[in-house]
Amino acid sequence: METTIQAQVRELQQMVEQHDRCSLKLNWDMLSERPSDDTYDYFAWDGAQFIGFLGVYDFGNKLEMCGMVHPNNRRQGIGKRLLNQALLGWANVPQRKLLNVPEGSKSGRAFVKALEWSLDFTEYEMSCSQIDDLSNEDKVFLRKASEGDIPFILEMDQQGFAMSYEEAKKLYTVHENVYEGTFIIEKSDRLIGKMRLEHLEHETWLYGFVIDQKQRGRGLGRAALQALVQQEVEQGRQICLEVVAENEQALRLYTSAGFTQFGAQHYYYKSENDNQKYKKPEA
């Protein structure tokens, strides 16, 4: 059940998205599990009215930040104050800090321009709702992960996202179990990859999709995606995911499996004291 502040964040998000005609990435799978005194979230109030929010999301080797301000309370320095609070609160951590701005947000673009932050990378948002028949030789199987799969899950995150073992473990600190929401991809009883799913009413979001590097180049990634689409479309949901625009190999994979782009998210960094350019993950 949502807390009062979570309900206020969701209400403000809906208002901002409607006003700005954009889609904010507030990572509700993480946000909904945070306690009320969580140090990842920053709030702004005008008396009793909730007018601003910024969330910090820990993805192991990077921190992503996404925020919003009520349309009637902009140009008052609220967004910059929230961002500065977050930067100060997380100043002593080594992770790279990125500010997320959705495609179509004019206020977001103006904000990062005024900050003089630099574009690091862009992620395309893609979706698929078609079912393709799979031949037996291409068929792979998806099953829910269990505790015994934890070493394999962490190994796949290290392979796919250029992480250390400790960074991979840190990805799951907000979840009760490392394997919660994770599915293992199998072919002929062999573990060949993994993916993480967030189920919504009419959508399933795919995260952390990795095929074991020893199994790549055999069409197994495409087969796994098709199996996932088939599974979810039968439940009345379409599959959505994000992929880095520069990752041409992954883009070809998703396009070949029937995915099409519907939006984009841009990530910015404070360039004068952060010179470590984004490293593209493997497909």
Secondary structure, DSSP 8 states (H G I E B T S, - for coil): ---HHHHHHHHHHHHHHHHHT------HHHHTTS-TT-TTEEEEEETTEEEEEEEEEE-SSEEEEEEEE-GGG-SSSHHHHHHHHHHHHTTT--SEEEEEEETT-HHHHHHHHHHT-EEEEEEEEEEE-------TTT--EEEE--GGGHHHHHHHHHHHHT--HHHHHHTTTTSSSTTTTEEEEEETTEEEEEEEEEE-SSEEEEEEEEE-GGGTTSSHHHHHHHHHHHHHHTTT-EEEEEEETT-HHHHHHHHHTT-EEEEEEEEEE-GGG----------
